């Protein structure tokens, strides 16, 4: 039996497909910027004849630390792309799709924590060789942290809703 979707669900399926394509472009863009920002700089630092091995390790570590939020955001977008793949296939009540939305939110939260706390402190500790504490709170980071928290919450709500629907379908 072939199930036909309502016009609203067909439209949602088309939007999910278009968003999935956009997510792929975003992932390619993220890879390009990560490589251009960090990859080339890391390679020139590692293979530099002007730096001794301690300075190369130190500078390479700082480059990798600075890339941490971008790498986590890459995985957040990738998880959302996976959810959109399910939605574009018409699987709107898929537990896999909703759990990927929650995972995307979790990776986004980790990226924001890295941006706010981890990167500034590790950079300070490694470059200055001492202790201290720094926090990078800007209005845009607070807004993005709130946004990613809400994405994670919505993903968990969707997961609970899909599980409830599966239980209800089992009774019918």
C-alpha positions as CSV (number, residue, x, y, z in Angstrom):
1,X,0.0,0.0,0.0
2,X,1.5,3.3,-1.1
3,X,0.8,6.1,1.3
4,X,0.2,9.5,-0.3
5,X,1.3,12.6,1.6
6,X,-0.8,15.6,2.2
7,X,0.2,18.7,0.3
8,X,1.6,20.2,3.5
9,X,3.8,17.1,4.1
10,X,4.9,17.1,0.5
11,X,5.9,20.7,0.9
12,X,7.8,19.9,4.1
13,X,9.5,17.0,2.3
14,X,10.6,19.4,-0.5
15,X,11.9,21.9,2.0
16,X,13.8,19.2,3.8
17,X,15.4,18.1,0.5
18,X,16.4,21.7,-0.3
19,X,17.8,22.2,3.2
20,X,19.7,18.9,2.9
21,X,21.4,20.2,-0.3
22,X,22.2,23.5,1.5
23,X,23.6,21.6,4.4
24,X,26.0,19.7,2.0
25,X,27.1,23.1,0.6
26,X,27.6,24.4,4.2
27,X,29.7,21.3,5.0
28,X,31.9,21.8,1.9
29,X,32.3,25.5,2.9
30,X,33.2,24.5,6.4
31,X,35.8,22.1,5.2
32,X,37.3,24.7,2.9
33,X,37.5,27.3,5.6
34,X,38.9,24.9,8.1
35,X,41.6,23.8,5.7
36,X,42.4,27.3,4.6
37,X,42.5,28.7,8.1
38,X,44.1,25.8,9.9
39,X,45.4,23.2,7.5
40,X,47.8,25.4,5.6
41,X,49.0,27.3,8.7
42,X,49.5,24.0,10.5
43,X,51.5,22.5,7.7
44,X,53.7,25.5,7.3
45,X,54.2,25.6,11.1
46,X,55.1,21.9,11.4
47,X,57.5,22.0,8.4
48,X,59.1,25.3,9.3
49,X,62.9,25.3,9.5
50,X,62.8,28.5,11.5
51,X,61.1,27.0,14.6
52,X,62.5,24.4,16.9
53,X,60.4,21.4,17.6
54,X,59.0,22.8,20.9
55,X,57.8,25.9,19.1
56,X,56.3,23.9,16.3
57,X,54.4,21.7,18.8
58,X,53.3,24.8,20.7
59,X,52.1,26.7,17.6
60,X,50.5,23.6,16.1
61,X,48.6,22.9,19.3
62,X,47.3,26.5,19.3
63,X,46.1,26.1,15.7
64,X,44.3,22.9,16.5
65,X,42.7,24.5,19.6
66,X,41.5,27.4,17.6
67,X,39.8,25.0,15.1
68,X,37.9,23.1,17.8
69,X,34.7,25.1,17.6
70,X,34.6,24.9,13.7
71,X,35.1,21.1,13.9
72,X,32.3,20.7,16.4
73,X,30.0,22.9,14.3
74,X,30.9,20.8,11.2
75,X,29.6,17.7,13.0
76,X,26.5,19.6,14.2
77,X,25.6,20.6,10.6
78,X,26.4,17.0,9.5
79,X,23.9,15.6,12.1
80,X,21.3,18.1,10.9
81,X,22.0,17.0,7.3
82,X,21.3,13.4,8.4
83,X,18.0,14.4,10.0
84,X,17.0,16.3,6.8
85,X,17.8,13.2,4.8
86,X,15.2,11.3,6.8
87,X,12.7,14.1,6.5
88,X,13.2,14.5,2.8
89,X,12.5,10.8,2.4
90,X,9.1,11.4,4.1
91,X,10.1,9.9,7.5
92,X,8.8,12.7,9.6
93,X,8.2,10.5,12.6
94,X,11.6,8.8,12.6
95,X,13.3,8.4,15.9
96,X,16.6,8.4,14.0
97,X,15.8,11.9,12.5
98,X,14.8,13.4,15.8
99,X,17.8,11.9,17.6
100,X,20.0,13.5,15.0
101,X,18.4,16.9,15.7
102,X,19.2,16.4,19.4
103,X,22.8,15.3,18.6
104,X,23.2,18.4,16.4
105,X,22.2,20.6,19.3
106,X,24.6,18.8,21.6
107,X,27.5,19.3,19.1
108,X,26.4,23.0,18.8
109,X,26.5,23.3,22.6
110,X,29.9,21.8,22.7
111,X,31.1,24.2,20.0
112,X,29.8,27.2,21.9
113,X,31.4,26.0,25.2
114,X,34.6,25.6,23.3
115,X,34.3,29.0,21.9
116,X,33.4,30.7,25.2
117,X,35.6,28.8,27.6
118,X,38.0,26.2,26.2
119,X,39.7,28.0,23.3
120,X,40.4,31.3,25.2
121,X,41.7,29.5,28.3
122,X,43.8,26.9,26.5
123,X,45.2,29.6,24.2
124,X,46.1,31.8,27.2
125,X,47.7,28.9,29.1
126,X,49.7,27.6,26.2
127,X,50.8,30.9,24.7
128,X,51.5,32.7,28.0
129,X,52.7,29.6,29.9
130,X,50.7,30.5,33.0
131,X,47.4,30.2,34.7
132,X,44.5,32.5,34.7
133,X,40.9,32.3,33.5
134,X,39.2,34.0,30.6
135,X,35.7,33.8,29.2
136,X,34.7,35.1,25.8
137,X,31.1,36.2,26.3
138,X,29.7,38.4,23.5
139,X,26.0,38.9,22.7
140,X,26.4,36.7,19.6
141,X,27.9,33.8,21.6
142,X,25.2,34.0,24.2
143,X,22.6,34.0,21.5
144,X,24.2,31.0,19.7
145,X,24.5,29.1,22.9
146,X,20.8,29.7,23.6
147,X,19.9,28.6,20.1
148,X,21.9,25.4,20.3
149,X,20.4,24.6,23.7
150,X,16.9,25.0,22.1
151,X,17.8,22.8,19.1
152,X,19.0,20.1,21.5
153,X,15.7,20.4,23.5
154,X,13.6,20.3,20.4
155,X,15.4,17.2,19.2
156,X,14.6,15.5,22.5
157,X,11.0,16.6,22.4
158,X,10.8,15.2,18.8
159,X,12.3,11.9,19.9
160,X,9.8,11.6,22.7
161,X,7.0,12.4,20.3
162,X,8.1,9.8,17.7
163,X,8.3,7.2,20.5
164,X,4.8,8.1,21.6
165,X,3.5,7.9,18.1
166,X,5.2,4.5,17.7
167,X,3.5,3.3,20.9
168,X,0.1,4.6,19.7
169,X,0.5,3.0,16.3
170,X,1.3,-0.3,18.0
171,X,-2.2,-0.3,19.6
172,X,-4.1,0.4,16.4
